[in-house]
Amino acid sequence: MSTIQLKTSIPGPKSQEIIERRKNAMPAGLAKSTEVAVVSAEGGVVTDADGNILLDFAGGIGMMNIGHRHPDVVKAMQEQLDKYIHVCALVATPEPYVELAEMLNALTPGNFPKKTILANSGSEAVENAINIARYATKRSAVICFEGGYHGRTLLTLSLTSKYALFKKGFGPFVSDVVRLPAPNMYRKPQQFSEAEYIQFCIQQFDNAMIAQIDGDSVAAIIIEPVQGEAGFIPMPKEFLQHLRNVADKHGIVLIFDEIQCGASRTGKFFACEHAGVIPDMICMAKSIGAGMPISAVTGRASIMDAPHLGGVGGTYGGNPIACVAAIEAVKVLSSTEFLNRVQEVGNLISAQVQNWKEKYALIGDVRGIGAMQLVEFVSNRNERTPDPDVTLEIIRDAVAHGLLMIRAGLYSNCIRLLPPVVMTDAQLQEGLAVLEAAIARAHNKRGL
């Protein structure tokens, strides 16, 4: 029996009413990927206001790796509610904060002492990491990369790429930010082999360290080991290792933003483990909280301890209810059973989407690591011309047939597949069949 059950069109009348209320009560700039008003969710399944049951292939943009309302998380939160809700770590010490910090210190790569600070969002994690790096190095410049997404606060928006969607109209931005090209194997110049292209990217970086900034002026280099918003673009091991070498040479703090690609999405708790490159700091959020607003920065104790007493912190950072949710989520995420399941889910999705690439000319590329998979759509395969319009058309079609989805990519021409890993094989196959049918209709419509 299929999981998807549609009683009305999407959106149905009750969802339309809620969406209309949203339109009147919330800013127009707060976009939404679907016309779905959710009233309940469990595992990888959501139910809307009209009783339609849909499969969730967006996962809150990577927040729900262990699924909606995981029972261990719900139980821990309920038990914490009976104790106390909040005290503020700047006033007293909630033990769940300490326990979660200990867990993340132990999990984070690197054979050196570590410490962790908690906050509420990915943006806050990045803000903390940059601020601490600047304080520790007594420098101000930060190197980031094209395609990178690091948040929407003033500092993190300054670091974020994809100007028209995220940055237009919000300047001026923070100074002393240097943005450099990042490797994108799908869009490499055709005359280069992959190895030659990686070396070219390294040479570009080294040239920028002379032409744009001096290494001894740089506080931090921040990069996503797998770029999320840019379109699930993995950074080559050689490139990450080069950043590590440059950071070591100049005393720069190397920061990996694992907010979307971490929390076991790629088959390892941290995506950087695939490359074997160890940063000085790692930023975490999204799925470590299983839906609760919590983020973390874990880094070298010598760097984390640099700011003066009272120099870091926030009112809600390390909220006990969010902490106990994260403790249970991290237990699940770091388990061998879960990591094995990530590989199974990734293999299942990859086998399907690789087959699609052979069948549908509007698919330019499929890629991913573990259960972090993506399909990129183009109007011309040879020219690799991005096609955001067909991407949006396919998403709308798939949503209408019971599948929650969201776009990605620097050109907004990709569909990211981030289903909760707890979905059954049957649910995954069902969702993929809905997506393929939408792709096939778009393909046939264009006479391809």
RODO-2510 file (C-alpha; in nm, 4 decimals, decimal comma):
residues 448
     n   res          X          Y          Z
     1     m     0,0000     0,0000     0,0000
     2     s     0,1341     0,3430    -0,0916
     3     t     0,2141     0,5970     0,1789
     4     i     0,1004     0,8962    -0,0248
     5     q    -0,2745     0,9496     0,0108
     6     l    -0,4318     1,2499    -0,1607
     7     k    -0,7852     1,3469    -0,0623
     8     t    -0,7833     1,6887    -0,2308
     9     s    -0,5713     1,8776    -0,4766
    10     i    -0,2572     2,0401    -0,3353
    11     p    -0,3275     2,2817    -0,1778
    12     g    -0,6712     2,1844    -0,0553
    13     p    -0,9221     2,4366     0,0796
    14     k    -0,8021     2,4279     0,4410
    15     s    -0,4387     2,4642     0,3342
    16     q    -0,5348     2,7517     0,1061
    17     e    -0,6971     2,9249     0,4016
    18     i    -0,3828     2,8908     0,6151
    19     i    -0,1597     3,0012     0,3266
    20     e    -0,3793     3,3060     0,2765
    21     r    -0,3424     3,3868     0,6465
    22     r     0,0341     3,3496     0,6048
    23     k     0,0248     3,5913     0,3124
    24     n    -0,1550     3,8520     0,5241
    25     a     0,0462     3,8011     0,8431
    26     m     0,4012     3,7285     0,7255
    27     p     0,6456     3,9171     0,4996
    28     a     0,6305     3,8508     0,1256
    29     g     1,0070     3,7976     0,1173
    30     l     0,9762     3,4833     0,3306
    31     a     0,9542     3,2365     0,0456
    32     k     0,8082     2,8854     0,0515
    33     s     0,8948     2,5933    -0,1727
    34     t     0,5479     2,4354    -0,1632
    35     e     0,1808     2,5210    -0,1151
    36     v     0,1494     2,2757     0,1731
    37     a     0,0224     2,3627     0,5230
    38     v     0,1506     2,0883     0,7557
    39     v    -0,0454     1,9858     1,0660
    40     s     0,1463     1,6716     1,1677
    41     a     0,4540     1,4716     1,0761
    42     e     0,6120     1,1400     1,1712
    43     g     0,9304     0,9822     1,0368
    44     g     0,9422     1,0808     0,6709
    45     v     0,5683     1,1429     0,6347
    46     v     0,3730     1,4678     0,6699
    47     t    -0,0020     1,5330     0,6796
    48     d    -0,1485     1,8619     0,5615
    49     a    -0,4510     2,0556     0,6836
    50     d    -0,6797     1,8750     0,4388
    51     g    -0,5732     1,5274     0,5466
    52     n    -0,3443     1,4684     0,2500
    53     i    -0,0501     1,2429     0,3372
    54     l     0,2765     1,3295     0,1647
    55     l     0,6361     1,2059     0,1649
    56     d     0,9004     1,4525     0,2790
    57     f     1,2021     1,4651     0,0450
    58     a     1,3115     1,8090     0,1719
    59     g     1,3579     1,7170     0,5373
    60     g     1,3383     2,0781     0,6503
    61     i     1,6383     2,1478     0,4189
    62     g     1,8415     1,8790     0,5908
    63     m     1,7082     1,9220     0,9458
    64     m     1,5297     1,5895     0,9781
    65     n     1,7962     1,3250     0,9121
    66     i     1,6542     1,1061     1,1915
    67     g     1,2972     1,1883     1,0933
    68     h     1,0117     1,3902     1,2356
    69     r     0,9289     1,3288     1,6016
    70     h     1,1881     1,0610     1,6664
    71     p     1,0587     0,8824     1,9782
    72     d     1,3854     0,9122     2,1744
    73     v     1,3946     1,2861     2,1071
    74     v     1,0303     1,3384     2,1997
    75     k     1,0717     1,1397     2,5241
    76     a     1,3827     1,3350     2,6281
    77     m     1,2105     1,6669     2,5646
    78     q     0,9016     1,5610     2,7599
    79     e     1,1151     1,4555     3,0555
    80     q     1,3106     1,7821     3,0472
    81     l     0,9857     1,9825     3,0428
    82     d     0,9012     1,8297     3,3797
    83     k     1,2302     1,9587     3,5233
    84     y     1,2869     2,3103     3,3904
    85     i     1,2661     2,4866     3,0548
    86     h     1,5468     2,7406     3,0640
    87     v     1,7896     2,9138     3,2983
    88     c     2,0443     3,0677     3,0552
    89     a     2,4014     2,9397     3,0516
    90     l     2,5176     3,2949     3,1284
    91     v     2,3382     3,2718     3,4642
    92     a     2,3761     2,9095     3,5737
    93     t     2,4947     2,5766     3,4339
    94     p     2,2395     2,3420     3,2747
    95     e     2,3868     1,9909     3,2716
    96     p     2,2437     1,9047     2,9247
    97     y     2,4644     2,1817     2,7784
    98     v     2,7711     2,0239     2,9401
    99     e     2,6763     1,6723     2,8268
   100     l     2,6151     1,7772     2,4668
   101     a     2,9424     1,9709     2,4560
   102     e     3,1272     1,6642     2,5848
   103     m     2,9669     1,4477     2,3158
   104     l     3,0564     1,6870     2,0328
   105     n     3,4104     1,7335     2,1635
   106     a     3,4564     1,3555     2,1510
   107     l     3,3004     1,3128     1,8048
   108     t     3,4802     1,5978     1,6279
   109     p     3,7959     1,4924     1,4369
   110     g     4,1368     1,5927     1,5691
   111     n     4,3732     1,4555     1,8310
   112     f     4,3761     1,7702     2,0426
   113     p     4,1709     1,9169     2,3290
   114     k     3,8398     2,0672     2,2127
   115     k     3,5614     2,2838     2,3493
   116     t     3,2087     2,3605     2,2268
   117     i     2,9818     2,6648     2,2377
   118     l     2,6111     2,6287     2,1619
   119     a     2,3751     2,8730     1,9937
   120     n     2,0378     2,8684     1,8170
   121     s     2,1022     2,8709     1,4423
   122     g     2,3601     2,7962     1,1790
   123     s     2,4156     3,1673     1,1284
   124     e     2,4960     3,2101     1,4972
   125     a     2,7382     2,9185     1,4849
   126     v     2,9262     3,0790     1,1967
   127     e     2,9199     3,4190     1,3688
   128     n     3,0714     3,2661     1,6812
   129     a     3,3363     3,0804     1,4849
   130     i     3,4474     3,3901     1,2921
   131     n     3,4432     3,6118     1,6000
   132     i     3,6488     3,3651     1,8017
   133     a     3,8952     3,3175     1,5141
   134     r     3,9406     3,6926     1,4819
   135     y     3,9931     3,7288     1,8545
   136     a     4,2432     3,4412     1,8687
   137     t     4,4507     3,5586     1,5712
   138     k     4,4176     3,9363     1,6265
   139     r     4,3398     3,9591     1,2541
   140     s     4,0243     4,0595     1,0681
   141     a     4,0232     3,9148     0,7132
   142     v     3,8138     3,6093     0,6297
   143     i     3,8383     3,3986     0,3140
   144     c     3,5182     3,2343     0,1887
   145     f     3,4206     3,0789    -0,1440
   146     e     3,1883     3,1242    -0,4385
   147     g     2,8785     2,9103    -0,3965
   148     g     2,9109     2,9066    -0,0199
   149     y     2,6082     2,9582     0,2021
   150     h     2,6722     3,0535     0,5641
   151     g     2,3577     3,2335     0,6804
   152     r     2,1544     3,5550     0,6690
   153     t     2,2890     3,7743     0,9509
   154     l     2,5026     4,0693     0,8448
   155     l     2,8324     3,8848     0,8872
   156     t     2,7124     3,5511     0,7503
   157     l     2,5270     3,7160     0,4625
   158     s     2,8541     3,8891     0,3791
   159     l     3,0123     3,5429     0,3557
   160     t     2,7236     3,3923     0,1570
   161     s     2,7313     3,3674    -0,2223
   162     k     2,4329     3,3662    -0,4695
   163     y     2,3879     3,7425    -0,4666
   164     a     2,0495     3,7995    -0,6319
   165     l     1,8541     3,5620    -0,4073
   166     f     2,0154     3,6270    -0,0713
   167     k     2,2010     3,9596    -0,0798
   168     k     2,0367     4,1990    -0,3245
   169     g     1,9193     4,5149    -0,1495
   170     f     2,0706     4,4296     0,1894
   171     g     2,4124     4,5949     0,1626
   172     p     2,6522     4,7339     0,2587
   173     f     2,8159     4,4201     0,3880
   174     v     3,1007     4,3451     0,6260
   175     s     3,4458     4,4452     0,5052
   176     d     3,7582     4,2256     0,5079
   177     v     3,5792     3,9365     0,3382
   178     v     3,7631     3,7836     0,0425
   179     r     3,5563     3,5505    -0,1786
   180     l     3,7474     3,3079    -0,4005
   181     p     3,6450     3,0482    -0,6621
   182     a     3,5730     2,6948    -0,5414
   183     p     3,6096     2,3763    -0,7470
   184     n     3,2957     2,2587    -0,9269
   185     m     3,3762     1,9401    -1,1148
   186     y     3,0575     1,9462    -1,3242
   187     r     3,1307     2,2947    -1,4548
   188     k     3,5058     2,2629    -1,5014
   189     p     3,6518     2,3849    -1,8325
   190     q     3,6328     2,0961    -2,0774
   191     q     4,0014     2,1158    -2,1681
   192     f     4,0994     2,0133    -1,8144
   193     s     4,1078     1,6652    -1,6722
   194     e     3,9741     1,6460    -1,3179
   195     a     4,3269     1,6368    -1,1746
   196     e     4,4350     1,9330    -1,3877
   197     y     4,1278     2,1304    -1,2852
   198     i     4,1907     2,0742    -0,9146
   199     q     4,5479     2,1953    -0,9571
   200     f     4,4200     2,4973    -1,1491
   201     c     4,1857     2,5809    -0,8603
   202     i     4,4734     2,5497    -0,6162
   203     q     4,6825     2,7808    -0,8328
   204     q     4,3959     3,0327    -0,8402
   205     f     4,3816     3,0237    -0,4625
   206     d     4,7565     3,0712    -0,4276
   207     n     4,7501     3,3614    -0,6712
   208     a     4,4733     3,5282    -0,4698
   209     m     4,6877     3,4971    -0,1578
   210     i     4,9254     3,7372    -0,3325
   211     a     4,6919     3,9460    -0,5477
   212     q     4,4030     3,9947    -0,3016
   213     i     4,5210     3,9228     0,0524
   214     d     4,8317     3,8256     0,2434
   215     g     4,8165     3,5070     0,4479
   216     d     4,9449     3,6793     0,7600
   217     s     4,6408     3,9116     0,7516
   218     v     4,3829     3,6314     0,7416
   219     a     4,1994     3,5267     1,0572
   220     a     3,9976     3,2417     0,9080
   221     i     3,9218     3,0370     0,6001
   222     i     3,5640     2,9043     0,5999
   223     i     3,4318     2,6443     0,3571
   224     e     3,1622     2,3772     0,3314
   225     p     3,3257     2,0370     0,2637
   226     v     3,0155     1,9705     0,0518
   227     q     2,8545     2,2947    -0,0601
   228     g     2,4819     2,2747     0,0096
   229     e     2,2971     2,5684    -0,1422
   230     a     2,5408     2,5733    -0,4349
   231     g     2,4172     2,2311    -0,5427
   232     f     2,5760     1,9554    -0,3312
   233     i     2,9226     2,0211    -0,4666
   234     p     3,1885     1,8159    -0,2867
   235     m     3,5204     1,9888    -0,2359
   236     p     3,8068     1,7691    -0,3632
   237     k     4,0297     1,6203    -0,0943
   238     e     4,3350     1,7843    -0,2512
   239     f     4,1761     2,1289    -0,2332
   240     l     4,0767     2,0912     0,1322
   241     q     4,4231     1,9615     0,2163
   242     h     4,5776     2,2629     0,0460
   243     l     4,3632     2,4939     0,2586
   244     r     4,4856     2,3049     0,5657
   245     n     4,8472     2,3491     0,4569
   246     v     4,8033     2,7225     0,3917
   247     a     4,6268     2,7673     0,7252
   248     d     4,9102     2,5913     0,9066
   249     k     5,1733     2,8002     0,7279
   250     h     5,0147     3,1348     0,8172
   251     g     4,8470     3,0586     1,1502
   252     i     4,5000     3,0862     0,9974
   253     v     4,1969     2,9232     1,1616
   254     l     4,0428     2,6702     0,9215
   255     i     3,6646     2,6458     0,9705
   256     f     3,4450     2,3800     0,8122
   257     d     3,0759     2,4683     0,7852
   258     e     2,9011     2,1318     0,8225
   259     i     2,5581     2,2727     0,8945
   260     q     2,3910     2,0976     0,5985
   261     c     2,6438     1,8319     0,4990
   262     g     2,7180     1,7143     0,8540
   263     a     2,5114     1,5147     1,1047
   264     s     2,5791     1,1878     0,9167
   265     r     2,4072     1,2956     0,5941
   266     t     2,6985     1,1776     0,3806
   267     g     2,7553     0,8480     0,5614
   268     k     3,0007     0,9847     0,8152
   269     f     2,9091     1,2095     1,1056
   270     f     3,1178     1,4875     0,9491
   271     a     3,1574     1,5173     0,5721
   272     c     3,5219     1,6210     0,6147
   273     e     3,5947     1,2680     0,7385
   274     h     3,5714     1,1491     0,3764
   275     a     3,8708     1,3676     0,2905
   276     g     4,0588     1,3047     0,6134
   277     v     4,1260     1,6783     0,6549
   278     i     4,0909     1,8133     1,0084
   279     p     3,9787     2,1739     1,0614
   280     d     4,0380     2,3920     1,3653
   281     m     3,6647     2,4519     1,4078
   282     i     3,3474     2,2835     1,2845
   283     c     3,0079     2,4580     1,2680
   284     m     2,7017     2,2383     1,3189
   285     a     2,3242     2,2928     1,3222
   286     k     2,0189     2,1540     1,1370
   287     s     1,9923     1,7792     1,2017
   288     i     2,1904     1,7718     1,5272
   289     g     1,8736     1,9142     1,6867
   290     a     1,6234     1,6887     1,5066
   291     g     1,4049     1,9933     1,4437
   292     m     1,4918     2,1945     1,7545
   293     p     1,6722     2,5295     1,7111
   294     i     2,0271     2,4521     1,8197
   295     s     2,3725     2,4947     1,6703
   296     a     2,7280     2,4363     1,7827
   297     v     3,0870     2,5334     1,7196
   298     t     3,3430     2,2772     1,8273
   299     g     3,7093     2,3657     1,7979
   300     r     4,0583     2,3596     1,9392
   301     a     4,0408     2,4475     2,3073
   302     s     4,3302     2,6921     2,2688
   303     i     4,1318     2,8886     2,0098
   304     m     3,7912     2,8544     2,1747
   305     d     3,9336     2,9859     2,5039
   306     a     4,0793     3,3009     2,3434
   307     p     3,7950     3,5536     2,3998
   308     h     3,7814     3,7363     2,7322
   309     l     3,5377     3,6343     3,0043
   310     g     3,1897     3,7326     2,8885
   311     g     3,3023     3,7819     2,5287
   312     v     3,0809     3,5044     2,3889
   313     g     2,7354     3,3704     2,4673
   314     g     2,3674     3,4462     2,4243
   315     t     2,0377     3,4313     2,6084
   316     y     1,8985     3,1128     2,4530
   317     g     2,2194     2,9342     2,3509
   318     g     2,2200     2,5839     2,4976
   319     n     1,8518     2,5798     2,5921
   320     p     1,8082     2,2557     2,7928
   321     i     1,5139     2,1272     2,5898
   322     a     1,7051     2,1770     2,2649
   323     c     2,0130     2,0194     2,4260
   324     v     1,8394     1,6992     2,5348
   325     a     1,6876     1,6711     2,1872
   326     a     2,0342     1,7084     2,0372
   327     i     2,1873     1,4576     2,2788
   328     e     1,9411     1,1896     2,1677
   329     a     1,9725     1,2908     1,8020
   330     v     2,3524     1,2709     1,8122
   331     k     2,3351     0,9278     1,9752
   332     v     2,1272     0,8045     1,6824
   333     l     2,3224     0,9919     1,4154
   334     s     2,6595     0,8596     1,5323
   335     s     2,5477     0,4977     1,5681
   336     t     2,6851     0,2332     1,3343
   337     e     2,3311     0,1221     1,2531
   338     f     2,2294     0,4691     1,1370
   339     l     2,5475     0,5299     0,9373
   340     n     2,4991     0,1974     0,7605
   341     r     2,1423     0,2970     0,6798
   342     v     2,2672     0,6251     0,5325
   343     q     2,4784     0,4272     0,2869
   344     e     2,1837     0,2040     0,1966
   345     v     1,9586     0,5047     0,1364
   346     g     2,2302     0,6786    -0,0635
   347     n     2,2887     0,3726    -0,2804
   348     l     1,9161     0,3325    -0,3434
   349     i     1,8704     0,6959    -0,4481
   350     s     2,1933     0,7085    -0,6492
   351     a     2,1043     0,3988    -0,8518
   352     q     1,7715     0,5528    -0,9484
   353     v     1,8959     0,9009    -1,0374
   354     q     2,1904     0,7647    -1,2359
   355     n     1,9369     0,5753    -1,4453
   356     w     1,7364     0,8955    -1,4959
   357     k     2,0413     1,0696    -1,6357
   358     e     2,0524     0,8141    -1,9155
   359     k     1,6811     0,8519    -1,9914
   360     y     1,6118     1,2258    -1,9696
   361     a     1,8073     1,4818    -2,1701
   362     l     1,7042     1,7663    -1,9420
   363     i     1,9151     1,6170    -1,6613
   364     g     2,2665     1,7538    -1,6845
   365     d     2,4177     1,5910    -1,3783
   366     v     2,3371     1,3783    -1,0755
   367     r     2,5729     1,3755    -0,7808
   368     g     2,6060     1,3366    -0,4101
   369     i     2,7675     1,1577    -0,1191
   370     g     2,5744     0,9111     0,0938
   371     a     2,2136     1,0204     0,1367
   372     m     2,2926     1,3754     0,0212
   373     q     2,1913     1,3444    -0,3452
   374     l     2,0952     1,5981    -0,6122
   375     v     1,9703     1,6262    -0,9705
   376     e     2,0771     1,9235    -1,1854
   377     f     1,8586     2,0301    -1,4801
   378     v     1,9798     2,1963    -1,7997
   379     s     1,8291     2,3076    -2,1282
   380     n     2,1394     2,2004    -2,3209
   381     r     2,3572     1,9168    -2,1982
   382     n     2,6570     2,0058    -2,4110
   383     e     2,6546     2,3673    -2,2981
   384     r     2,5400     2,2763    -1,9445
   385     t     2,2922     2,5653    -1,9621
   386     p     2,1033     2,5923    -1,6298
   387     d     1,7248     2,5563    -1,6532
   388     p     1,5626     2,6902    -1,3340
   389     d     1,2209     2,7051    -1,5006
   390     v     1,1960     2,3334    -1,5689
   391     t     1,3271     2,2675    -1,2184
   392     l     1,0449     2,4684    -1,0648
   393     e     0,7929     2,3041    -1,2983
   394     i     0,9064     1,9573    -1,1878
   395     i     0,8901     2,0488    -0,8190
   396     r     0,5370     2,1862    -0,8528
   397     d     0,4311     1,8725    -1,0383
   398     a     0,5875     1,6421    -0,7784
   399     v     0,4319     1,8350    -0,4889
   400     a     0,0918     1,8090    -0,6562
   401     h     0,1411     1,4319    -0,6524
   402     g     0,2381     1,4119    -0,2859
   403     l     0,6096     1,4866    -0,2542
   404     l     0,7650     1,7733    -0,0549
   405     m     1,0705     1,9092    -0,2371
   406     i     1,2995     2,2115    -0,2534
   407     r     1,5438     2,3517    -0,5071
   408     a     1,9151     2,4224    -0,4756
   409     g     2,2064     2,5350    -0,6897
   410     l     2,3771     2,8613    -0,7672
   411     y     2,1387     2,8905    -1,0650
   412     s     1,8368     2,7431    -0,8777
   413     n     1,8318     2,4598    -1,1318
   414     c     1,8766     2,1639    -0,9007
   415     i     1,6505     1,9485    -0,6868
   416     r     1,8057     1,8327    -0,3615
   417     l     1,7038     1,4980    -0,2190
   418     l     1,7190     1,5091     0,1608
   419     p     1,4597     1,2557     0,2787
   420     p     1,4764     1,1487     0,6422
   421     v     1,7070     0,8478     0,6545
   422     v     1,4470     0,6608     0,8600
   423     m     1,2206     0,6284     0,5559
   424     t     1,1558     0,2706     0,4462
   425     d     1,2820     0,1450     0,1117
   426     a     0,9213     0,1311    -0,0074
   427     q     0,8662     0,4966     0,0837
   428     l     1,1883     0,6005    -0,0865
   429     q     1,0961     0,4088    -0,4008
   430     e     0,7486     0,5611    -0,3972
   431     g     0,8834     0,9143    -0,3637
   432     l     1,1411     0,8589    -0,6358
   433     a     0,8697     0,7234    -0,8659
   434     v     0,6653     1,0408    -0,8112
   435     l     0,9685     1,2553    -0,8919
   436     e     1,0583     1,0529    -1,2010
   437     a     0,7028     1,0808    -1,3302
   438     a     0,7225     1,4596    -1,2963
   439     i     1,0574     1,4611    -1,4780
   440     a     0,9162     1,2411    -1,7529
   441     r     0,6196     1,4728    -1,8040
   442     a     0,8513     1,7737    -1,8330
   443     h     1,0747     1,5761    -2,0709
   444     n     0,7851     1,4731    -2,2951
   445     k     0,6344     1,8214    -2,2895
   446     r     0,9520     1,9507    -2,4518
   447     g     0,9579     1,6728    -2,7128
   448     l     1,2945     1,5444    -2,5944
***
